[in-house]
Amino acid sequence: MPTLSEFSGLQEKQKKHSQNDIAIHGRYGDGKKFAETFNPDLQRACSENLLRTFTGDAPTIAALRSAYPERQVRVWILAQLENLNQYAGTKNKMEPGQMKMLAEIIMTEYFYLKASELLLFFYQFKAGKYGELYGSVDPLRISSALVEFAAYRRDMIFRIEQKQKEEQKQVEEEKRIQSAITWEEYQKRKSDRK
């Protein structure tokens, strides 16, 4: 009789991949190559290009969980957490069990975040935008900071969408003006029709 973990592995092997899964594999390769691409060193680049971070086509955590085995997605998140652990100048670091539970929370509660957005979160956290770590890297503090980041993300996406709508409106207005005719031209065309 197969064990539960063997059964889960068998289910992953038998899983049919969607078009989105195939696209992710085609673009990033396997889970290991994806993790190498979206490694903690990319956090700064995500911070320097907010528009691309929020509007680019980086896959969401949910899309990653669909395309790759869940354990590979977890390992990728754990790499970000370990990077934070190493960065923090505190004596008490997160234990592996705490990091695994936090990775599970991120995968479940923040499934809608793009990989680039999660990297931005960790960069901003290290930059002190979500408070300080007093003496220890506290998983609950990171969870609370994620709530703040989710609100920041909503606000940024709203602002970006508003700006895009305004720009589109301006383009349409310019087109309308270019194709508009003067009052005199209108009157002339009107009288020509009679």
C-alpha positions as CSV (number, residue, x, y, z in Angstrom):
1,M,0.0,0.0,0.0
2,P,1.5,3.4,-1.0
3,T,2.1,6.0,1.7
4,L,0.4,9.3,1.6
5,S,3.5,11.1,0.3
6,E,4.0,8.5,-2.4
7,F,0.3,8.9,-3.4
8,S,0.8,12.7,-3.6
9,G,3.8,12.2,-5.8
10,L,1.9,9.9,-8.0
11,Q,-0.9,12.4,-8.3
12,E,1.6,15.1,-9.3
13,K,3.0,12.9,-12.1
14,Q,-0.5,12.1,-13.5
15,K,-1.6,15.8,-13.4
16,K,-2.6,17.3,-16.8
17,H,-0.9,20.6,-17.4
18,S,-3.0,23.6,-18.6
19,Q,-2.0,26.0,-21.4
20,N,-0.8,28.4,-18.7
21,D,1.3,25.7,-17.0
22,I,2.9,24.9,-20.4
23,A,3.6,28.6,-21.0
24,I,5.3,28.9,-17.6
25,H,7.4,25.8,-18.3
26,G,8.3,27.1,-21.8
27,R,9.3,30.5,-20.4
28,Y,11.1,29.5,-17.2
29,G,11.9,25.8,-17.5
30,D,11.4,23.5,-14.5
31,G,10.9,24.6,-10.9
32,K,14.6,24.8,-10.2
33,K,15.3,27.0,-13.2
34,F,12.3,29.2,-12.2
35,A,13.8,29.6,-8.6
36,E,17.2,30.4,-10.1
37,T,15.6,33.2,-12.2
38,F,13.5,34.6,-9.4
39,N,16.2,34.3,-6.8
40,P,16.6,36.9,-3.9
41,D,19.1,38.9,-6.0
42,L,16.2,39.9,-8.2
43,Q,14.5,41.7,-5.3
44,R,16.3,45.0,-5.9
45,A,15.3,45.0,-9.6
46,C,11.7,44.5,-8.7
47,S,12.0,47.5,-6.4
48,E,13.6,49.6,-9.0
49,N,10.8,48.9,-11.6
50,L,7.5,49.0,-9.8
51,L,5.5,49.3,-13.0
52,R,6.9,46.1,-14.4
53,T,6.6,44.4,-11.0
54,F,2.9,45.1,-10.8
55,T,1.9,44.9,-14.4
56,G,4.4,42.5,-15.9
57,D,3.6,38.9,-16.7
58,A,5.4,37.2,-13.9
59,P,3.3,34.2,-12.8
60,T,1.3,34.3,-9.6
61,I,1.9,31.9,-6.7
62,A,-1.3,30.1,-7.7
63,A,0.0,29.7,-11.3
64,L,3.3,28.4,-9.9
65,R,1.5,25.9,-7.8
66,S,-0.3,24.7,-10.8
67,A,2.7,24.5,-13.1
68,Y,5.2,23.0,-10.6
69,P,5.1,20.5,-7.8
70,E,4.0,22.3,-4.6
71,R,7.3,21.4,-2.8
72,Q,9.3,23.3,-5.5
73,V,7.2,26.4,-4.9
74,R,7.6,26.0,-1.2
75,V,11.4,25.7,-1.6
76,W,11.4,28.9,-3.7
77,I,9.6,30.8,-1.0
78,L,11.8,29.2,1.7
79,A,14.8,30.6,-0.2
80,Q,13.4,34.1,0.1
81,L,12.8,33.5,3.9
82,E,16.3,32.2,4.4
83,N,17.6,35.3,2.6
84,L,15.7,37.4,5.0
85,N,17.0,35.3,7.9
86,Q,20.5,35.9,6.8
87,Y,19.9,39.6,6.2
88,A,18.5,40.3,9.7
89,G,21.1,41.3,12.2
90,T,19.3,39.7,15.0
91,K,20.5,36.9,17.2
92,N,17.3,34.8,17.0
93,K,16.5,33.6,13.5
94,M,13.4,31.8,12.2
95,E,13.6,28.1,12.8
96,P,13.2,25.8,9.7
97,G,9.7,24.7,11.0
98,Q,8.6,28.3,11.4
99,M,9.8,29.1,7.9
100,K,8.0,26.1,6.5
101,M,4.7,27.2,8.2
102,L,5.2,30.7,7.0
103,A,5.8,29.5,3.4
104,E,2.5,27.5,3.6
105,I,0.7,30.7,4.8
106,I,2.1,32.7,1.9
107,M,1.2,30.0,-0.6
108,T,-2.4,29.8,0.8
109,E,-3.2,33.4,1.7
110,Y,-1.2,35.3,-0.9
111,F,-1.7,33.0,-3.9
112,Y,-2.6,36.0,-6.0
113,L,0.7,37.7,-5.6
114,K,3.0,37.6,-8.6
115,A,6.5,36.2,-8.1
116,S,7.8,39.7,-8.8
117,E,5.5,41.2,-6.1
118,L,6.6,38.7,-3.5
119,L,10.3,39.6,-4.3
120,L,9.3,43.3,-3.9
121,F,7.7,42.6,-0.5
122,F,10.9,41.0,0.8
123,Y,13.0,43.9,-0.5
124,Q,10.7,46.4,1.1
125,F,10.7,44.4,4.4
126,K,14.5,44.4,4.4
127,A,14.4,48.1,3.7
128,G,12.4,48.7,6.9
129,K,9.1,49.7,5.3
130,Y,7.2,47.4,7.6
131,G,8.8,48.1,10.9
132,E,11.8,46.6,12.7
133,L,12.6,43.2,14.0
134,Y,13.3,43.5,17.7
135,G,15.8,40.9,18.6
136,S,14.4,38.1,16.4
137,V,13.1,37.4,13.0
138,D,9.5,36.9,13.9
139,P,7.2,35.0,11.4
140,L,4.1,36.7,12.8
141,R,5.8,40.1,12.1
142,I,6.3,39.0,8.5
143,S,2.7,37.8,8.3
144,S,1.5,41.2,9.5
145,A,3.8,43.0,7.1
146,L,2.3,40.9,4.2
147,V,-1.2,42.3,5.2
148,E,0.3,45.8,4.9
149,F,1.9,44.9,1.6
150,A,-1.3,43.6,0.2
151,A,-3.0,47.0,0.9
152,Y,0.0,48.8,-0.7
153,R,-0.3,46.5,-3.7
154,R,-4.0,47.2,-4.1
155,D,-3.3,51.0,-3.9
156,M,-0.5,50.8,-6.5
157,I,-2.5,48.7,-8.9
158,F,-5.4,51.2,-8.6
159,R,-3.1,54.1,-9.3
160,I,-1.5,52.4,-12.3
161,E,-4.9,51.5,-13.7
162,Q,-6.2,55.1,-13.2
163,K,-3.1,56.5,-14.9
164,Q,-3.5,54.1,-17.8
165,K,-7.2,55.1,-18.2
166,E,-6.3,58.8,-18.1
167,E,-3.6,58.2,-20.8
168,Q,-6.0,56.3,-22.9
169,K,-8.6,59.0,-22.6
170,Q,-6.0,61.6,-23.7
171,V,-5.1,59.5,-26.7
172,E,-8.7,59.2,-27.7
173,E,-9.3,62.9,-27.2
174,E,-6.3,63.7,-29.4
175,K,-7.6,61.3,-32.1
176,R,-11.0,63.0,-31.8
177,I,-9.5,66.5,-32.2
178,Q,-7.5,65.4,-35.2
179,S,-10.5,64.0,-37.0
180,A,-12.8,66.9,-35.9
181,I,-13.8,69.6,-38.4
182,T,-14.3,73.3,-37.8
183,W,-17.7,74.9,-37.5
184,E,-17.1,76.5,-40.9
185,E,-16.3,73.2,-42.5
186,Y,-19.4,71.7,-40.9
187,Q,-21.6,74.5,-42.2
188,K,-20.1,74.2,-45.7
189,R,-20.7,70.4,-45.8
190,K,-24.3,71.0,-44.5
191,S,-25.0,73.5,-47.3
192,D,-23.3,71.3,-49.9
193,R,-25.8,68.5,-49.1
194,K,-28.8,70.7,-49.8
